[in-house]
């Protein structure tokens, strides 16, 4: 049984302009994500990638079809699932420690126990922010803020981690460092990752499989299996002929969709 499964999922939004009716973003999309798998989703802008991950998180409902988590339909948020947003969403009035603790506070709706407080501190250390617990978001870099968002998601010990372009706004060096740290955390936590990105190299480097979504309304056009050995190292992986082949296939597939926009 897949860990996370999209079955003939469809989603439309009502246009704010009454003359335009509804906009179908995702249409009859099916995809299965296996337990402990790292699966990335690529596709042109506006194809419904963010809508997919938000439906999987239970933040917005599906219109047709269903999304299953461990074989059970997703109808609301689940303690098994954590999400890392593109814009991070840190609370500017909370410290690093307070922002990470928020992940557990929202889950339990009560004050944290001493054990949970230790989990918060451990999660901060896990993402390399020891010593920055009392800093506020405006006092740390964008890369460090993204680490806080990741720690906030991981402190809940999810079995599924949903990530919506988490590194998109970072510089290339910081992005590369966080990619490697994410792979390390994924191996250590043994969770399932559903990762949205626009970056072909990032998708291939990180993933077991890469799903390519068609132009809107989004459907699964192609799924590429990444056979590169693990653990992976950035320079070696990107120099591998198989990496180059997969990147070419992914780009040709996406370029075809872009030409139809």
Secondary structure, 3 states (H helix, E strand, C coil): CCCEEEEEEEEEEECCCHHHCEEEEEEEEEEEECCCCEEEEEECCCCCHHHHHHHHCCCCCCCEEEEEECCEECCCCCCCEEEECCCCCCCCCCEHHHHHHHHHHHHHCCCCCHHHHHHHHHHHHHCCCCCCCCCEHHHCCHHHHHHHHHHHHHCCCCCEEEEECCCCCCCHHHHHHHHHHHHHHHHHHCCEEEEECCCHHHHHHHCCEEEEECCCCECEEEEEECCCCCCCCHHHHHHCHHHHHHHHHHHHHHHHHHCCC
